[in-house]
């Protein structure tokens, strides 16, 4: 199932470029030497991996589902050209965010209130690697997306 989703993600990325719905200013990140585990700890925007990224899983928290009535949009982002994933969050309160996979790779960041924030990337290239995005830290996470 994941292989089909990954193939679909790649096809959507190619279609977006072919139809002009996506603007890419730099060469693909893979050409720059970042792919899979090689992207661990790197910024997806700085390396151009966000150019073909799609949201593969998402959790939206409305007022009352989280601390003090805060809201949050938690996204697991995936770049087919980089074979990497990261967490992107927009929340009405500052919060730690994390992305991790079943291999033990993870990246944490503190999201700023009312600003779209993201973690650095982790490997998500192989069909056996499953990443997940959450609020919290690697050792204490909650409100997570499904693994993908």
C-alpha positions, 0 to 999 in steps of 0.5 A: 500500500505504501509503495502505491502511495509513494508512486502516486506521490511521485506522479503527482509531483511530476504532474504539478511540474508538467502543468506549471502548478509548481514553481521550482527555482533550484535544481532538485534536492537529490541532485544536490546530494540529499536523499533519504538518510542523507537528508537527516537533520537538514532543512527541507526549505533550504535544500529545495525538498519542499518544492515537490512536497505533499502532505501525506497525513494530517491532524487538525485540532480545533479549540477545546481539543488541545491545551487552553483552547489552542488550535493546531494543524499538524502535517506530515510532509513528504518529498519524493525527490528527497525521500524524506519527511518532516513535520509542519505545524501551524498552531495558535500556541507555541509547542514542541513538534517532532517527526520520527520514523520506525528506524529511530531517526527523529528531529524536534523543533519548537513551533512558534505561535501563529507561524508555520513552523517545521522540523528538519527532515528524516529518512523516509525513502524505503517502503519499509520506513514509516514516518509520523508527525506529532506535537511534543518530543520524541520521548513524549509525543501526542496528537500524532498523524498516522504513520506513513 
